[in-house]
């Protein structure tokens, strides 16, 4: 986990990403007015997970899909979402059929 020191000119946020085999939460100190997209870029998470494209990644705050221009508040957790491999409804039907 990476951690930056918070000061009066910044607010603390986290950027999170999870794959089935690995999860990562990065603590950041961003300037007030920073957006969801800016936090993703600042986290440099795409260096560890190259499948993430900060320009097109679907992301949200605490499980709620949000726009890249969403302004962050202190304590927000930016979550980057992976595309689903199989529709959840189809998966349930497949499990029920077996």
Secondary structure, DSSP 8 states (H G I E B T S, - for coil): -------TTEEEEEEEEEETTEEEEEEEEEETT-BHHHHHHHHTGGGT-TT--TTT-EEEETTEE--TT-B--TT-EEEEE---SS-HHHHHHHHHH-
